[in-house]
Amino acid sequence: MKKVFKLEDLDCANCAAKMERAIAKIDGVTSATVSFMSQKLTIEADDAKFDSIMQEVVKTCKKVEPDCKIIL
């Protein structure tokens, strides 16, 4: 399943790149793209585990950029 989420308060391109790399390492994630310019997260992941994967994605984003919010 591929979904796109809006991001709020993503402050720098470097943080976006760190988030992208960290999200891509989560088990079940096929691909992840974090765009600083458009403030969007595009994620492709296993349908059966999508909800639990998104919980991990939110935690991962908070570690990299505590102020950033994913609009689910």
Secondary structure, DSSP 8 states (H G I E B T S, - for coil): -EEEEEEE----HHHHHHHHHHHHTSTTEEEEEEETTTTEEEEEE-GGGHHHHHHHHHHHHHHH-TT-EEE-
